[in-house]
Amino acid sequence: MNNLRLLTGVLSVLLSSGGVCAYGQTAVTLEQIFETADAHSAQLRPSFTAQTEANREINIAQAGRLPDINASLSLSYIGDGFTTKRNFSDYQKALIPHFGNTLSINITQPVYTGGAVTSAIELAELKSTAARYATDFQRDNIRFRLTGFYLDIYKYNNLRTVVEGNIAAAQKVLQEMRARYEQGTALQNDITRYELLVSNLELQLVKINNTIEILNTNLVMTAGLAEGTVIVPDSTILARSLPKDDAAWWQDEAEANSPSLSLARSGIDISRKAEALVRSERLPKIGLQAGWSIDGPILVEIPPINRNLSYWYVGVGVSYNISSLYKSNKSLAKSRIATQHAIEQFDATRENVTLAVNTDYIRYLEAYEELKTQQKSVELAERNYRTTSTRYSADMALITDMLDAANSKLDAEQQLVNARINIIYYYYKLLFTTGKI
């Protein structure tokens, strides 16, 4: 009976050791990690910089509406000239003032550019929007990656607790076996087998700790947290009540919020605007012009007049690139193909998103079914443990049967926690696919 009480005490300690070890750290929620990553993740900075660069392109395109102002100043030395008859006879030297100067200012204000300036501005705005969608897409990828690290840390912390409990229980059973061996009621082979079990469990614990360290480093670095931070997942995440909306609702959310779809749509808009920009090359350009110049000396007179000639002008300038009628055809055809490619790319992206949402939704519901199965497994494992314990008390079962029953119960409880985590994982997977993470 002393042996039975000792074994019962060991198994009670083992079965009550479930849960996540916090190791004196403060639990951190996923939302807090997301906020930190949005502000400090090094992997997001290039996207933010690209977005800022795209915004600057808008300012550059808007500058096309401003007038063009050109000023030139030149100083020169003019050598003497000469005159001849048409047959190059009767050479006569022509004295010319040697100092020459030119100063001119020209102003052109675009009035009509065939839509080129407006299209350029709108194209820059579309590219800025696309850069924002690309940033959202990268942010969602980082958030989902962090979710995987976070939930894996939770799983391995739970597994570490179970393995540590198994090691403690196995070591106590070893002590009991050694005592029974000294009494002549146990075999050395049984002791060796349990020593091997403890050795394997200790190796498994080392691997688990290494995995947790790798996951923690990945999460901390990806989120931009301080080096050396130890992440302890919030255990209340398992108690969340998650929605179970139908598949059509999730598909509608993906259509409205998916960054990949938004990025593909902006690709179509950019291609169409680029096509309009090419068409604008076939239209005339109209602008208001004004200028002033002063030149000296006046060389059009003979002999030259050593004075400055100044004049100004205002008017309307019209230009038309006739060669665009036959040169822009190829560019326009290329732009049309690019637009068609963007439309086809959008259709392919939409199909991929639809398939992904459908798959994730089915897995999400499957996770709930898995939870029900694991809850039943825990119930059966507990029943098996009670039955085995009763049989052991009546000397109808071996100690190995008791340990097997205890391990089965612990494994079932571990799988139950993992099943709850899988529900959370597939829920966040749906949020990621639909662009709502």
Buried (B, 14 or more C-beta within 10 A) or exposed (E): EEEBEBBBEBBEEBBEBBEBEEEEEEBBEBEEBBEBBBEEBEBBEEBBEBBEEBBEBBEEBBEBEEEEEEEEEEEEEEEEBEEEEEEEEEEEEEEBBEEBEBBBBBBBBBEEBBBBBBBBBBBBBBBBBBBBBBBBBBBBBBBBBBBBBBBBBBBBBBBBBBBBBBBBBBBBBBEBBBBBBEEEEBEEEBBEEBBEBBEEBBEBBEEBEEBBEBBBBBBBBBBBBEEEBBBBBBBEBBEEEBEEEEBEEBBEBBBEBBBBBBBBBBBBBBBBBBBBBBBBBBBEBBBBBBBBBBBBBEBEEEEBBEEBBEEEEEEEEEEEEEEBEEEBEEBBEEBBEBBEEBBEBBEEBBEBBBEBBBBBBEBBBEBBEBBEEBBEBBEEBBEBBEEBBEBBBEEEBEBEBBBBBBBBBBBBBBBBBBBBBBBBBBBBBBBBBBBBB
